[in-house]
Amino acid sequence: MPQAYWRVVALVTVFGLVNFPDALLLLRLQQIGFGVTAVIGAYVTFNAVYAVAGLAAGALADRWGPAPVFGVGLVFFAVAYTGLGLTYDRTVAWGLVAGYGLFAGCTDGVAKAWVSRLLDGAQQTAGQGFLQGLGGLTVLVAGLWAGATWSVAGGNGRLPLLVSGAAAAGLVAVLAVVAVTASRRRADRRDRRA
């Protein structure tokens, strides 16, 4: 597998360690004051936004490349998780759930397409399978640490959301620095050639 593939796999895997299962988000919505019908409605809202955003994100990734679209998705994740960890306002929570749908739309299909671009035909199945296998493992690990943190915090869902939101924001900052550094290196190489 090419080195670029391993970089994307590392990025997706590190992020996956803070992206815990949606069930804990639904429990947090109950803590905010959502009844059963509202929790179901919020999950439907998430999926509807995810579906629409996925189409738009795919088109943007085709035009600008997957890295910036994936990075924008991580920003939506950081805002949604941090906001859901801080708010007790149901109206704000609805907006944050929609933002979480934007995250999913900008990252799920985009990450798979990104990996697909980096692999030749003979490597596609193994590369995608490895990425998906690691994804399943990271969901398990994230669910375990988030559930344990939730329990230690006395059943308060704020702490795992805040930890995940802060970690995602940190990852966005690192990616931004890497992108700016890489852009400067490319510009320096062009200047030296000219």
Secondary structure, 3 states (H helix, E strand, C coil): CCHHHHHHHHHHHHHHCCCCCHHHHHHHHHHHCCCHHHHHHHHHHHHHHHHHHHHHHHHHHHHHCHHHHHHHHHHHHHHHHHHHHHCCCHHHHHHHHHHHHHHHHHHHHHHHHHHHHHCCCCCHHHHHHHHHHHHHHHHHHHHHHHHHHHHHCCCCCHHHHHHHHHHHHHHHHHHHHHHHHHHHHHHHHHHHHC
